[in-house]
Amino acid sequence: MRARRWVASLVAVGSVAASVAFLPAGATEDRDPRWNVVVIVTDDQDMSSIQQDPPVMPYLRAATQDPSGHWVVFENGFANTPLCCPSRATLLTGQYAHEHGVTKNDDALLLDQRTTIAAWLDEAGYHTGLVGKYLNQYPFGRSPFVPQGWDEWVGKEQGTGKTVYYDYTLVQQGVEISYGRSEADYITDVLAEDAVAFVRDAPLEDPFLLWFAPTAPHPPWTPAPRHRGAFEDLEIVESPSVGELDVSDKPEWVQDLSPLGKPARARLIEERRLSYETLLAVDDAIRDIVEALESRGDLERTMIVF
C-alpha cells in the first residue's frame, strides 16, 4: 500500500514539470511478476530543455514519441516545493515537505531514512540501488554510510562547492573513491557505467529498483568533451519574463532588481546552451540503461520514470 501511494505521488510531482514513464507490456510467468522500477532524477532541469527544438535530448524525445504508446507524458506535473532537497525527499517518500520535514536544502538530516521507497521495497524483496546524488549535504558530516534500504550504493558526496563534473568523490558501498580530471572521470559517464552494471548484475530472481540521479544539468555547466560546442549555433528562445521592462505588476523584490542588460542576457543564453550540452551525456545514459534492460530481457517488465 505504501509503495502504491509513493508511485501515485511520484507521478504527481515529477522531477520536471513533464515526466515520462515507460509502461511494461507484461511479465514472464516463471519469474517474480512484480515490475522493476527505474527512476531517473536530473538536477535543476527545467521545462524549456524538454520543449526545445531541435531536441537537446534526442534519444528521450524519440522514445516518448514512439507510436507504440509505451511512454506516457504527464504535462501537468508540478514540484510542490521547488527546491532540490525537499523535492528529492518528496520523490523518495511520496510525502509533502511539511510531512517529511525537509523544507530547506540543508534539512536532509530530518528525513527518516526508514520511510523511503527503498526501505519499503527492500523489505518487500526488491533489490535496490542508488547511483548518483542522494540528498544535499550527504553524508551530512558523518563518516560515509549507506542509508537504510539500499542494497547497492554509489552516492555522490555533496556539500558546498560539491556540484562538479570532475574532482568529486563517490561513496561506493560505504567506501570513498575520488575521481580526477581525465576524460574518463566525467561524472555522468561514470555514473552511467555504474547504473548499467547494476541492471546487468541484478539478481534475476528478484525485481529491482534503480535510482539514477546524475549531476547534470546543474551549474557549473560542464559538458562532456565529446559534446562541447554541440549547441553552439542552437537558437535559444528567451522567456518573455527575461528583461521585461514593465515590472510594476511584479513583487517588490523583483521591482528592486537592476535592469538586465545585453551582456547579462548574452551570458544567460550561453549558460543555457552549456546546460543543454550537459544533458547530451544524460541522454546517452538513458539509452544505455534501456539497452541494458533489453539485453537482460527486462525492458517489457520495467517501469521507467523520468
Residue pairs with C-beta under 8 A, 6 or more apart in sequence:
2 94
2 120
3 117
3 120
3 121
3 124
5 94
6 93
6 94
6 117
6 120
7 94
8 94
9 90
9 94
9 95
10 19
10 39
10 91
10 94
10 305
11 19
11 21
11 74
11 77
11 305
12 77
13 77
13 78
13 79
13 80
13 87
13 90
13 91
14 74
14 77
14 78
14 79
15 40
15 41
15 42
15 45
15 79
15 87
15 91
15 306
16 42
16 45
16 46
16 47
16 49
16 50
16 77
17 47
17 50
17 75
17 76
17 77
17 78
17 79
18 47
18 50
18 73
18 74
18 75
18 77
19 73
19 74
19 77
19 305
19 306
20 60
20 63
20 64
20 71
20 72
20 73
20 74
20 304
20 305
20 306
21 71
21 72
21 74
21 303
21 304
21 305
21 306
22 63
22 70
22 71
22 290
22 299
22 302
22 303
22 304
23 70
23 71
23 72
23 303
24 35
24 299
24 300
24 301
24 302
24 303
25 70
25 300
26 300
26 301
27 33
27 34
27 35
27 300
27 301
28 297
28 301
31 204
31 205
31 301
32 125
32 205
32 206
32 207
34 126
34 207
35 207
35 301
35 302
35 303
36 207
36 208
36 209
36 210
36 293
36 298
36 301
36 302
36 303
37 121
37 207
37 208
37 209
37 210
37 302
37 303
37 305
38 199
38 209
38 210
38 212
38 289
38 293
38 302
38 303
38 304
38 305
39 91
39 209
39 210
39 211
39 212
39 304
39 305
40 212
40 213
40 286
40 289
40 304
40 305
40 306
41 88
41 91
41 132
41 133
41 211
41 212
41 213
42 213
42 214
42 216
42 217
42 279
42 282
42 306
43 84
43 133
43 163
43 213
43 214
43 215
43 216
43 217
43 218
44 84
44 217
44 218
44 219
45 216
45 217
45 279
48 237
48 239
48 272
49 56
49 57
49 217
49 275
49 276
49 279
50 57
52 234
52 276
54 234
55 61
55 62
56 231
56 234
56 276
56 279
56 280
56 283
57 279
57 280
57 282
57 283
57 286
58 283
59 283
59 284
59 286
59 287
60 283
60 286
60 306
63 71
63 286
63 290
64 71
64 73
65 71
79 87
79 90
80 90
80 96
80 97
81 87
81 90
81 96
81 97
81 103
83 104
83 105
84 105
84 136
85 102
85 104
85 105
85 106
85 107
85 108
85 135
85 136
85 137
86 97
86 102
86 103
86 104
86 105
86 107
88 133
88 134
88 135
88 136
88 213
89 95
89 97
89 100
89 102
89 108
89 111
89 135
90 96
90 97
90 100
92 111
92 116
92 117
92 118
93 99
93 100
93 111
93 115
93 116
93 117
94 117
95 115
97 103
100 110
100 111
100 112
100 115
101 107
101 110
101 111
101 112
102 108
102 110
102 111
102 135
105 136
105 137
106 136
106 137
108 135
108 136
108 137
108 138
108 140
109 137
109 140
111 135
113 119
113 147
113 148
113 149
114 148
114 149
116 147
116 148
116 149
117 149
117 209
118 128
118 130
118 147
118 148
118 149
118 150
118 209
118 211
119 148
119 149
120 149
121 128
121 149
121 209
122 128
122 149
122 150
122 151
123 149
125 206
125 207
126 206
126 207
126 208
126 209
127 151
127 152
127 202
127 203
127 206
127 207
127 208
127 209
128 149
128 150
128 151
128 152
128 208
128 209
128 211
129 150
129 151
129 152
129 153
129 154
129 198
129 202
129 208
129 209
129 210
129 211
130 150
130 152
130 153
130 154
130 155
130 211
130 213
131 154
131 191
131 194
131 195
131 198
131 210
131 211
131 212
131 213
132 154
132 155
132 156
132 191
132 195
132 211
132 212
132 213
132 214
132 215
133 155
133 156
133 158
133 213
133 214
133 215
134 147
134 155
134 156
134 158
134 213
135 158
136 158
136 159
137 158
137 159
138 155
138 156
138 157
138 158
138 171
139 145
139 155
139 157
139 171
144 157
144 171
144 174
144 175
144 176
145 171
145 174
146 153
146 155
146 171
146 173
146 174
147 153
152 173
152 198
153 171
153 172
153 173
153 174
154 170
154 171
154 172
154 191
154 194
155 170
155 171
156 162
156 168
156 169
156 170
156 171
156 187
156 191
156 215
157 168
157 169
157 170
157 171
157 176
162 168
163 215
163 218
163 219
163 220
164 187
164 215
164 220
164 222
165 186
165 187
165 188
165 215
165 216
165 220
165 222
165 278
166 179
166 180
166 181
166 185
166 186
166 187
166 222
167 178
167 179
167 180
167 181
168 178
168 179
168 187
169 176
169 177
169 178
169 179
170 176
170 177
170 179
170 190
171 177
179 185
179 187
179 190
183 224
183 225
184 190
186 224
186 225
186 281
187 214
187 215
188 214
188 215
188 216
188 224
188 278
188 281
188 282
188 284
188 285
189 224
189 281
189 284
189 285
191 212
191 214
191 285
192 214
192 281
192 284
192 285
192 288
192 289
195 210
195 212
195 285
195 288
195 289
196 288
196 289
196 292
198 208
198 210
199 208
199 210
199 289
199 292
199 293
199 296
199 298
200 292
200 295
200 296
202 208
202 210
204 296
210 289
212 285
212 289
214 281
214 282
214 285
216 275
216 278
216 279
216 281
216 282
217 275
217 276
217 278
217 279
217 282
219 271
219 275
221 271
221 274
221 275
221 277
221 278
222 274
222 278
223 230
223 274
223 277
223 278
223 280
223 281
224 277
224 278
224 280
224 281
227 277
227 278
227 280
227 281
228 277
229 277
230 277
230 280
231 273
231 276
231 277
232 273
234 273
234 276
236 269
236 272
236 273
238 265
238 269
242 260
242 265
242 268
243 259
243 260
243 265
247 254
247 255
247 257
248 255
286 306
289 304
290 299
290 304
293 299
293 302
